[in-house]
Structures are given as structure tokens and as C-alpha cells.
Amino acid sequence: MSDRSTCRSCGAPIIWAFTKEGRRIPVDYLPTPGGNLELTENGPIYGVTYVDPSSEPLYRSHFSTCKDADSWRRR
């Protein structure tokens, strides 16, 4: 994946993707055991789908790993 970005809070590598509802979501750059997001590539845009953890490779929302996530969440 070449669309790597960086979290402005913690500096971790992330990918910006879109939910089915069209909302942007930061996703950890590397797949991880225990992830629940499947990334799909549609040209330059990545989409995410919440899936059963038995699929591979799976990713996690960066909100679940960033120490500063609460400061970025919409209320």
C-alpha cells in the first residue's frame, strides 16, 4: 500500500479509508492479529468493512491503538 499517512498525534503510520456510510476512518497501516477491518482498494480510495476475525489480513481502526484517540473523536 502506497497511500501511507501519519497520525498527527502519535506519529504512527496510518491509511485513510472510508466506511460504507462515506465517513473517513484512520486505519493502522499494517495488518494485525485480532483486527476486524478488511481493506478494499478502489483506485486511490480504500474502503473498510467490519468482518469476522477469521478472515486475513485484517486491520484495526487507529482509534483503537492511538493514545490520543479521544481528542479526535467526534462527540
Kinemage of the C-alpha trace (Angstrom):
@kinemage 1
@onewidth
@group {chain A} dominant
@subgroup {mainchain}
@vectorlist {calphas} color= white
{ca met a 1} P 0.000 0.000 0.000
{ca ser a 2} L 1.421 3.295 -1.020
{ca asp a 3} L -1.171 5.676 0.442
{ca arg a 4} L 0.539 5.842 3.800
{ca ser a 5} L -0.084 8.840 6.012
{ca thr a 6} L 0.989 9.711 9.551
{ca cys a 7} L -1.123 10.246 12.654
{ca arg a 8} L -0.764 13.877 13.729
{ca ser a 9} L -0.918 12.893 17.405
{ca cys a 10} L 1.329 9.863 17.823
{ca gly a 11} L 3.232 9.740 14.520
{ca ala a 12} L 2.179 6.160 13.711
{ca pro a 13} L 1.746 5.181 10.048
{ca ile a 14} L -1.926 5.046 9.017
{ca ile a 15} L -4.132 4.719 5.953
{ca trp a 16} L -7.216 6.872 5.460
{ca ala a 17} L -10.210 4.807 4.361
{ca phe a 18} L -13.957 5.284 4.063
{ca thr a 19} L -16.801 3.429 5.750
{ca lys a 20} L -19.861 2.283 3.786
{ca glu a 21} L -21.538 5.465 5.030
{ca gly a 22} L -18.811 7.581 3.439
{ca arg a 23} L -17.091 8.664 6.675
{ca arg a 24} L -13.302 8.845 6.820
{ca ile a 25} L -11.612 6.467 9.243
{ca pro a 26} L -7.926 6.189 10.172
{ca val a 27} L -6.678 2.594 9.906
{ca asp a 28} L -3.389 1.220 11.229
{ca tyr a 29} L -1.016 0.771 8.291
{ca leu a 30} L -0.101 -2.857 8.960
{ca pro a 31} L -2.497 -5.791 9.317
{ca thr a 32} L -2.683 -7.257 12.795
{ca pro a 33} L -3.947 -10.397 14.526
{ca gly a 34} L -7.266 -9.588 16.129
{ca gly a 35} L -8.145 -6.935 13.576
{ca asn a 36} L -11.751 -6.558 12.452
{ca leu a 37} L -11.477 -4.398 9.329
{ca glu a 38} L -10.982 -5.586 5.782
{ca leu a 39} L -9.488 -3.013 3.418
{ca thr a 40} L -10.674 -2.899 -0.175
{ca glu a 41} L -8.901 -0.819 -2.773
{ca asn a 42} L -10.925 1.038 -5.370
{ca gly a 43} L -8.403 3.091 -7.305
{ca pro a 44} L -6.869 5.623 -4.927
{ca ile a 45} L -9.636 5.121 -2.352
{ca tyr a 46} L -9.690 2.471 0.361
{ca gly a 47} L -12.908 1.232 1.863
{ca val a 48} L -13.355 -0.637 5.116
{ca thr a 49} L -15.777 -3.359 6.067
{ca tyr a 50} L -16.190 -4.796 9.546
{ca val a 51} L -15.727 -8.553 9.245
{ca asp a 52} L -15.399 -11.766 11.206
{ca pro a 53} L -11.868 -12.017 12.643
{ca ser a 54} L -11.305 -15.351 10.852
{ca ser a 55} L -10.555 -13.523 7.572
{ca glu a 56} L -6.983 -12.469 6.719
{ca pro a 57} L -5.337 -9.980 6.515
{ca leu a 58} L -7.272 -7.723 8.825
{ca tyr a 59} L -6.605 -4.235 10.077
{ca arg a 60} L -7.628 -2.166 13.104
{ca ser a 61} L -9.065 1.290 13.376
{ca his a 62} L -6.321 3.623 14.548
{ca phe a 63} L -8.798 4.898 17.156
{ca ser a 64} L -8.244 1.596 18.998
{ca thr a 65} L -4.452 1.985 19.159
{ca cys a 66} L -3.712 5.735 19.314
{ca lys a 67} L -3.035 7.112 22.792
{ca asp a 68} L -4.661 10.415 21.782
{ca ala a 69} L -7.738 8.973 20.055
{ca asp a 70} L -10.264 10.584 22.390
{ca ser a 71} L -9.117 14.062 21.385
{ca trp a 72} L -10.009 13.311 17.731
{ca arg a 73} L -13.352 11.577 18.164
{ca arg a 74} L -16.493 13.424 17.196
{ca arg a 75} L -18.938 13.825 20.021
